[in-house]
Amino acid sequence: MAHLERLDLLQHLALPAPDRSPGAYEAERVGNVWEGAAEPAYCAVCSGGRKVLLIGGNIYDYAVVKGVLADTAGVRQMTVHALVDGSQSFRVSVNGADSFEVPMTGAKDTVTTTTVPVTLVAGVNTIRFFHHTARAPELDKIVIR
């Protein structure tokens, strides 16, 4: 009986829908890469109801958002959506280029955003989120404009 009650509860649990707008890339999307301890997890406030947590803290724990499309090469604005516990930061590398820091400040149970410029190539791009010395925010999604 407990199993049926749990199934009924799961059927009525409403999670936010994934962001399917142009330029939006969910961190937990199939095809992305999560290495080390980094992995998708439940998130009641994140688009799609999931986030990628345990990014950073060493060289092994990182996430890569793959399949970021650009019609032409150039600088675009990337808005990072993440859950931040106080002040944390990501290191970000686009297509294997030198990384740069993306600092964020926020509350653990609220999606926080920050926008940074990124240089994309025409076609398919990859964006790696990591931090070698500290735990990074929990990544919900990115939006490229």
N, C-alpha and C positions, 0 to 999 in steps of 0.2 A: 504494500500500500504506500509506503514512503516513496518508492520509486515513481509511482504514478503522480503523487503530489508534487514531486520535484519536477517532473516533465511538465505538469500544468503550470507551475511557477515560471519555468523557462519560456513557455509559449507566450506568457503575458508580460515578460520582461521587455520593455521597449528601449532599444539602444539607438543612439543617433545614427542616421544613415551616413554612408560614406560620401565624401565630397567628390562629386563627379563633374564639377565645373571645369572648363578649359584651364589647363595649367596647374591643376591640383594633383598631387601625388601622395597617396596615403603611405605612411612609413611601414605599415604592416602588410602592404600589398604583396601578392604572390609574385615572385620574380626578383624581389629585392633580396639583399644579402644581410644576414645577421651573424656575426662571428663572436666566438667566445661566449660570454654570459648573456650578451644582448639577445633579446627575444621579444616577440609580440605578447601582449597581455591585455586582459580586460580593462576597459576604461569607460566609466559611465558618462564622462563629460567630453570625450574625444569623438571626432567624426568617425563613423564606422564602428564605434564602440571598442576600439583597440588602440594601443600605442606600442612603441618599442621602448623597453626599459633596460637598465643595466648597461648603458653605453658609457664607455670610458672607465678611468681608474687605472688602466694599464694599456699596453699596446695591443692586446688581444680582443678587447670588447668594443666592437664598432658596428655601425649599420651603414649600408650603402643603398641609396635610392637609385634604382636603375631605370632606364627608359625615359629619361627626361628629354622631351623633344623640343627642337628649335628649328623654325623654318630657315633662319639665316643666322650666321655667326654674329655675336655681339654681346653687349652688356645688358642683362635683364635684372629685374628686381625679384629677389627670392624672399618670400615671407615664411618664416619658420614658426610653426605652431607647436608648442611644447608645454609640459607641466614642469614647473621649476620650483625647487625647494629653496627659497631665499635667493641668493645670487649664485648662479652657475654659468658655465659656458660650454659651448661646443668648439672643437676645431673642425673646420670644413675644408675639404679639398674637392675641387671640381675637375673631373677627368684626369686625376693624378697630379695636378699642378700643386705648387706650394700651398700649404694650408694657411688659413687665417682664422682668427678668433671671432666667435659670435657670442658676446655676453648677453645674458638674460637675467631678469629679476622678476620673481613672481611668487605665487602661492601654490602649494603642492596639489591642491584639488581644483585648480582653475587653469584653463588653457591660456597661456600667455603667447603673444606674438612679437616678433621683431623682424624688420626688413633690412636686407643687405644686398648690395650689388654682386652679381656673379657673372663671369664671362663664360658664355656657352659657345660651342661649335655648332655649325649647321648640321642637323641630323640628331643622332642619339647621344645623350650625355649621361654621366654617372656622377653622383654627389655623395661623398663619404663623410659621415659624422662620427667623430671620435674625440677623445681627450686622454692623453697619456698619463696624466698625474692626478686627475680628480674625476669623480663621477659627474657625467654630463646630465642635462635635463632629459626627461622622458619625451621622446619624439612622437608627435601625433601625425603631422603631415607637413608638406611644403607646398607653396603656391608660387608659380613662376608667372610673372607678367612682363 
